[in-house]
Amino acid sequence: MSSRETSRKVASTAGRVLSNRAATPGQKSAAASALTQFKSTAERSSQRAASKASKVMRDPRASAAAKSAAASTLAQRAK
């Protein structure tokens, strides 16, 4: 099991994505997954969350905040 956890900076960014009315459902899903893993090494990203995060990373219109949260979600995917 990985010892990765979401940092305070990424958790704050994820919170901003969640409160952003313009964020897509996929961006919000990735942010919620990253926020769930804040200060927790036991939580892992689901396949569904990882898939949505991957789409956010490929979206050229996604904000830097959304991509940061998505990257955190992908980094914490159980292999």
C-alpha positions as CSV (number, residue, x, y, z in Angstrom):
1,M,0.0,0.0,0.0
2,S,1.2,3.4,-0.9
3,S,2.0,6.1,1.7
4,R,0.7,8.9,-0.5
5,E,-1.8,11.4,0.8
6,T,-3.3,14.6,-0.5
7,S,-1.3,17.6,0.6
8,R,-2.8,20.7,2.3
9,K,-2.2,22.8,-0.9
10,V,-3.9,20.3,-3.2
11,A,-6.8,19.9,-0.7
12,S,-7.3,23.6,-0.7
13,T,-7.2,23.6,-4.5
14,A,-9.8,20.8,-4.6
15,G,-12.1,22.8,-2.3
16,R,-11.9,25.7,-4.8
17,V,-12.8,23.4,-7.7
18,L,-15.8,22.0,-5.7
19,S,-17.1,25.5,-5.0
20,N,-16.6,26.6,-8.6
21,R,-20.0,26.8,-10.4
22,A,-18.2,26.4,-13.8
23,A,-16.5,23.2,-12.9
24,T,-17.7,20.1,-14.8
25,P,-19.0,17.0,-12.9
26,G,-15.8,15.2,-13.9
27,Q,-13.7,17.9,-12.4
28,K,-15.7,18.0,-9.2
29,S,-15.5,14.2,-9.0
30,A,-11.7,14.3,-9.2
31,A,-11.6,17.1,-6.7
32,A,-13.9,15.2,-4.3
33,S,-11.7,12.1,-4.5
34,A,-8.5,14.1,-3.8
35,L,-10.2,15.8,-0.9
36,T,-11.4,12.5,0.6
37,Q,-7.7,11.4,0.6
38,F,-6.5,14.5,2.6
39,K,-4.5,13.3,5.6
40,S,-5.4,9.7,4.9
41,T,-3.1,7.0,3.6
42,A,-5.8,4.3,3.8
43,E,-8.1,5.8,1.1
44,R,-7.5,4.9,-2.6
45,S,-9.1,6.3,-5.8
46,S,-11.7,4.1,-7.4
47,Q,-11.5,3.1,-11.0
48,R,-14.4,5.4,-11.8
49,A,-12.7,8.4,-10.1
50,A,-9.4,7.7,-11.9
51,S,-11.2,7.5,-15.2
52,K,-12.8,10.9,-14.6
53,A,-9.5,12.4,-13.4
54,S,-7.8,11.1,-16.6
55,K,-10.4,12.9,-18.7
56,V,-9.8,16.1,-16.8
57,M,-6.1,15.8,-17.4
58,R,-6.7,15.5,-21.1
59,D,-9.2,18.4,-21.3
60,P,-7.4,21.5,-22.6
61,R,-10.2,23.7,-21.1
62,A,-9.7,22.3,-17.5
63,S,-8.3,24.8,-15.0
64,A,-4.9,24.3,-13.4
65,A,-6.8,23.8,-10.1
66,A,-8.9,21.0,-11.6
67,K,-5.8,19.4,-13.1
68,S,-4.0,19.5,-9.8
69,A,-6.8,17.7,-8.1
70,A,-7.1,15.2,-10.9
71,A,-3.3,14.5,-10.7
72,S,-3.6,13.8,-7.0
73,T,-6.5,11.5,-7.6
74,L,-4.5,9.6,-10.2
75,A,-1.4,9.4,-8.0
76,Q,-3.4,7.7,-5.3
77,R,-5.0,5.0,-7.5
78,A,-4.5,1.5,-6.2
79,K,-2.6,-0.6,-8.7
